[in-house]
Amino acid sequence: MKIRRKIMLILAVIMAGLWGCASTPDSVERVVKVMYLGPDTNHTGQVEAGKIMLQTQKGDFFNAYELSEAVIGSFLGNSCTVSPQLLINIRQDDEFYYGISGKDYAKPSPMNWQMKDYLRTCPCGVKFSKKDLKVVEVVFEHKNGTIDKMGPNSINGNAQPVLKQVTMIDMQTPSFLRKTLKFDSFADDFLTLRYMEERGNPVSGTPDVTERMYEFDLQMSKTINVQGAKIEILDARPGKLTYKIIRQMSVE
C-alpha cells in the first residue's frame, strides 16, 4: 500500500507540473512560409544546366526566429529538447513569443504511463522575451493549442540563447509573386535562359504561371539584361555557367 501511495503521489505531482501552469497565448495565424531566396547583388555564382540562377519573391512579410543552439527542459523525468532550427510557428502574448518546433516532441518519463502516448504527440518549443529575444523557458503545445511549460525550472543548465529574427514571406496569399531564372543551355556562343513567373497561391491554390525563353549572343556582349536583372557572364560552357549579378530581377 505504501508503494502504491507513493506512485499515486508522484503521478499527482507530474500531472500538476504538466497541467497546472498552462497558458493560452494569442495565436499567430499558421501559414506555409518560404524564406526570400534572391542572392545579393555583386554576387558571383556558378550553376549547372537546368538549375536556378536567380529567384526573387514578393508577398506579405512576417518574422520567423532562428534558434542557433539546442535548449533542453525537463521536469520529473518528462523532457523536451528543442534542436537548432528556424521557428515559423510563432505565438505571442504581451511580453513573450512562443516558438513551437515542427520536428521536436515531448519525451515522457517511463513512470508517466498515463500520459506517455499523449505527450509524444505534443511538439516542444521555447518561450522567449520580446524585449531581447532571450529564451526563458522550454514549453510544449497541447492538442487544443494551449502552451504549457515543462515545470518550475524548465531549462537544464544555464542555456538561454538569443534568437535571431528572420524576415520571411507568406506563400498562401493571392499577392504572392515568384520569379525564377534558370540556365537552360549554351551552344555556338548563344546562351539560352528559361524564365518562369508564378502569381498567386502555389500551395493550396493554382497560381498563374508564365514561361518564356531568352536567348543572348555572347559575342555581342557578355553583359545581359533580363526581367530587370543585369548579369555579367564570366564563363559559359554547355553544362556550366559562371556569372555575376550586377542588379537583381524586379519584383514587380
Backbone torsions as a table, in degrees:
resi	resn	phi	psi	omega
1	MET	NA	-39.9	179.5
2	LYS	-62.5	-41.6	179.3
3	ILE	-63.3	-43.8	179.3
4	ARG	-61.5	-41.4	179.7
5	ARG	-63.0	-40.3	178.8
6	LYS	-63.6	-43.0	179.4
7	ILE	-62.1	-44.3	179.8
8	MET	-63.5	-36.8	178.8
9	LEU	-66.0	-42.7	178.6
10	ILE	-62.1	-44.0	179.3
11	LEU	-62.1	-38.3	179.3
12	ALA	-64.2	-41.2	178.6
13	VAL	-65.3	-42.3	178.9
14	ILE	-60.3	-46.8	180.0
15	MET	-61.7	-38.8	178.6
16	ALA	-65.5	-39.4	-179.9
17	GLY	-67.0	-34.0	-176.9
18	LEU	-84.6	-34.7	-170.3
19	TRP	-111.0	-18.0	-173.6
20	GLY	-78.6	-7.7	-175.4
21	CYS	-122.2	25.1	-176.7
22	ALA	-66.6	144.8	174.3
23	SER	-131.5	163.8	-179.9
24	THR	-129.7	83.1	178.4
25	PRO	-65.4	154.9	175.3
26	ASP	-61.6	136.1	-179.5
27	SER	-81.0	140.4	167.5
28	VAL	-98.5	133.6	-174.2
29	GLU	-53.7	132.7	-178.6
30	ARG	-88.0	120.9	-179.4
31	VAL	-136.3	164.3	174.0
32	VAL	-81.4	133.7	-172.0
33	LYS	-129.6	158.9	179.1
34	VAL	-143.7	140.3	178.4
35	MET	-78.4	148.6	175.3
36	TYR	-61.7	124.4	-171.5
37	LEU	-104.8	-5.1	-175.8
38	GLY	-66.8	132.1	178.7
39	PRO	-73.3	159.7	178.0
40	ASP	-69.9	159.6	173.2
41	THR	-69.8	161.7	-174.5
42	ASN	60.4	26.1	177.7
43	HIS	-95.0	130.6	176.2
44	THR	-99.2	126.3	-177.3
45	GLY	-127.8	163.7	176.6
46	GLN	-136.1	133.6	-173.9
47	VAL	-142.9	145.5	175.6
48	GLU	-87.4	161.3	-179.9
49	ALA	-58.3	133.7	-179.5
50	GLY	90.3	-5.6	-177.5
51	LYS	-100.1	163.6	-176.1
52	ILE	-75.6	129.4	171.9
53	MET	-90.6	-51.9	-177.2
54	LEU	-134.8	146.2	171.7
55	GLN	-149.0	132.3	178.3
56	THR	-133.7	148.4	-175.1
57	GLN	-136.6	151.5	-179.6
58	LYS	-139.4	137.7	179.0
59	GLY	178.3	-162.4	178.6
60	ASP	-79.8	123.7	-176.9
61	PHE	-88.5	150.5	174.2
62	PHE	-150.8	173.6	-177.8
63	ASN	-108.0	127.8	166.8
64	ALA	-106.8	174.4	-175.5
65	TYR	-137.3	131.8	-176.4
66	GLU	-98.6	125.4	175.9
67	LEU	-99.4	121.8	-171.5
68	SER	-95.9	-12.2	178.8
69	GLU	-143.2	154.5	-177.6
70	ALA	-68.6	143.4	175.3
71	VAL	-126.0	128.6	-176.2
72	ILE	-116.6	134.0	174.6
73	GLY	-129.1	146.0	179.2
74	SER	-152.4	155.5	177.2
75	PHE	-157.2	118.6	178.4
76	LEU	53.0	39.5	176.7
77	GLY	90.8	-19.0	173.8
78	ASN	-82.3	139.4	-175.4
79	SER	-145.2	161.0	173.4
80	CYS	-138.2	131.0	172.5
81	THR	-116.9	115.8	178.1
82	VAL	-98.7	109.4	-175.6
83	SER	-79.6	162.5	176.9
84	PRO	-57.5	130.8	-176.0
85	GLN	-172.9	171.1	173.7
86	LEU	-95.6	118.4	-177.1
87	LEU	-93.1	116.3	-177.8
88	ILE	-113.1	-14.5	174.8
89	ASN	-91.5	94.7	-171.6
90	ILE	-113.3	132.3	169.9
91	ARG	-113.1	169.9	-179.9
92	GLN	-157.1	153.5	165.4
93	ASP	-128.8	-158.7	-174.4
94	ASP	-67.0	-32.4	-173.7
95	GLU	-113.9	-22.1	-169.4
96	PHE	-131.5	155.4	166.2
97	TYR	-102.6	152.6	176.3
98	TYR	-127.0	107.9	-179.7
99	GLY	-96.9	117.5	-175.5
100	ILE	-102.0	129.7	-177.5
101	SER	-71.0	151.2	173.8
102	GLY	-101.1	4.2	-176.9
103	LYS	-139.7	-14.0	-177.9
104	ASP	-106.7	132.0	-176.5
105	TYR	-125.4	158.6	-178.8
106	ALA	-62.9	145.0	177.0
107	LYS	-114.7	110.4	-176.8
108	PRO	-76.6	154.7	174.3
109	SER	-66.5	143.8	175.8
110	PRO	-56.8	-27.9	179.2
111	MET	-76.7	-19.6	-175.3
112	ASN	-88.0	59.2	-174.0
113	TRP	-66.7	-27.0	-178.8
114	GLN	-69.9	-25.9	-172.9
115	MET	-114.9	-1.8	-168.6
116	LYS	-62.9	-42.6	-178.8
117	ASP	-66.7	-36.7	179.4
118	TYR	-70.2	-48.7	-175.7
119	LEU	-60.3	-33.3	-179.5
120	ARG	-64.2	-14.9	178.2
121	THR	-96.4	-1.1	-176.1
122	CYS	-95.2	117.0	179.1
123	PRO	-71.0	143.8	178.0
124	CYS	-82.3	169.7	177.9
125	GLY	-169.2	-177.2	177.2
126	VAL	-129.1	142.8	172.5
127	LYS	-98.9	126.3	-178.2
128	PHE	-138.7	151.7	-171.4
129	SER	-71.6	136.8	173.2
130	LYS	-67.7	-26.1	-175.6
131	LYS	-70.5	-47.9	-175.8
132	ASP	-129.9	5.6	178.8
133	LEU	61.1	25.1	179.5
134	LYS	-89.4	135.6	178.1
135	VAL	-66.8	133.1	179.6
136	VAL	-119.1	-22.8	-179.5
137	GLU	-153.9	154.9	167.8
138	VAL	-96.1	134.2	-176.7
139	VAL	-130.2	173.2	170.2
140	PHE	-142.4	161.5	-175.3
141	GLU	-109.6	126.8	175.3
142	HIS	-75.4	165.4	-179.5
143	LYS	-62.5	-27.6	-180.0
144	ASN	-84.7	2.6	176.6
145	GLY	95.0	-7.8	178.3
146	THR	-74.1	153.0	-178.4
147	ILE	-106.0	133.8	-179.3
148	ASP	-129.5	148.4	173.9
149	LYS	-94.1	158.8	-176.2
150	MET	-67.3	-30.8	-178.6
151	GLY	171.5	-173.1	-176.3
152	PRO	-64.7	-31.6	175.6
153	ASN	-122.9	86.8	-164.3
154	SER	-95.0	8.5	174.3
155	ILE	-121.7	125.9	176.6
156	ASN	-77.4	128.6	-179.5
157	GLY	76.1	-153.1	-176.8
158	ASN	-110.9	20.7	-176.4
159	ALA	-70.6	109.3	175.3
160	GLN	-135.0	66.6	-177.0
161	PRO	-65.7	156.5	176.3
162	VAL	-99.0	127.3	-179.2
163	LEU	-80.2	156.9	179.4
164	LYS	-108.7	128.9	178.3
165	GLN	-74.7	134.2	-179.6
166	VAL	-126.8	126.0	178.6
167	THR	-80.6	130.2	-178.5
168	MET	-133.0	174.5	-176.4
169	ILE	-123.8	138.6	176.6
170	ASP	-83.8	119.2	-178.9
171	MET	-79.5	-17.2	-171.4
172	GLN	-94.7	30.2	175.6
173	THR	-110.9	147.6	179.5
174	PRO	-60.7	-23.2	-177.9
175	SER	-83.8	-1.4	-177.7
176	PHE	-63.2	135.3	179.0
177	LEU	-136.4	130.2	177.3
178	ARG	-131.0	129.7	177.1
179	LYS	-116.6	133.0	-177.7
180	THR	-130.5	132.6	177.3
181	LEU	-120.9	124.2	-178.3
182	LYS	-117.6	149.0	170.9
183	PHE	-78.6	115.4	-177.3
184	ASP	-92.1	-55.2	-177.3
185	SER	-165.3	164.8	173.9
186	PHE	-144.3	126.7	179.4
187	ALA	-159.0	137.6	176.4
188	ASP	54.2	42.7	178.5
189	ASP	69.1	6.8	178.0
190	PHE	-104.7	124.4	179.0
191	LEU	-100.0	127.8	179.1
192	THR	-114.6	126.7	178.6
193	LEU	-117.3	143.1	178.1
194	ARG	-106.0	126.4	-179.0
195	TYR	-112.8	135.0	176.2
196	MET	-132.4	138.0	179.8
197	GLU	-126.1	127.8	177.7
198	GLU	-117.7	124.6	178.1
199	ARG	-119.9	126.0	-179.8
200	GLY	107.5	-176.0	-173.6
201	ASN	-76.0	109.6	179.7
202	PRO	-86.6	-0.2	-175.6
203	VAL	-94.9	-62.9	-178.4
204	SER	-107.5	-4.2	178.3
205	GLY	-117.2	-171.9	177.7
206	THR	-116.7	103.2	-177.5
207	PRO	-71.9	156.4	170.6
208	ASP	-76.8	124.3	-175.5
209	VAL	-115.8	129.9	176.4
210	THR	-121.5	133.5	177.5
211	GLU	-131.1	144.7	173.9
212	ARG	-156.7	161.6	-179.9
213	MET	-108.7	142.2	174.9
214	TYR	-119.4	136.8	179.4
215	GLU	-124.9	135.6	-176.5
216	PHE	-130.9	136.6	175.3
217	ASP	-91.3	106.9	-175.5
218	LEU	-74.5	-10.5	172.2
219	GLN	-71.4	-26.9	178.8
220	MET	-78.0	-43.0	-179.5
221	SER	-162.8	142.1	176.3
222	LYS	-89.3	-5.5	177.8
223	THR	-108.8	124.8	-176.3
224	ILE	-119.3	156.1	177.1
225	ASN	-124.9	126.7	-179.8
226	VAL	-150.6	125.7	177.6
227	GLN	52.0	41.5	178.8
228	GLY	84.7	-13.4	179.7
229	ALA	-86.0	146.9	173.6
230	LYS	-120.2	121.8	-171.4
231	ILE	-130.7	132.0	174.0
232	GLU	-97.7	125.0	179.6
233	ILE	-88.4	115.0	-177.0
234	LEU	-88.9	-36.2	179.5
235	ASP	-158.6	127.2	-179.2
236	ALA	-123.4	128.8	176.8
237	ARG	-136.2	163.0	-177.4
238	PRO	-55.3	-34.7	-176.7
239	GLY	-111.1	-0.3	-174.9
240	LYS	-152.7	142.5	-179.5
241	LEU	-132.2	131.9	174.4
242	THR	-114.1	131.2	-171.4
243	TYR	-149.3	164.3	177.2
244	LYS	-127.8	129.3	179.8
245	ILE	-84.9	115.7	176.0
246	ILE	-91.4	-39.0	177.0
247	ARG	-142.8	136.6	-178.2
248	GLN	-74.5	161.1	175.8
249	MET	-63.0	149.7	175.6
250	SER	-68.4	145.8	176.5
251	VAL	-101.7	12.2	178.2
252	GLU	-93.2	NA	NA
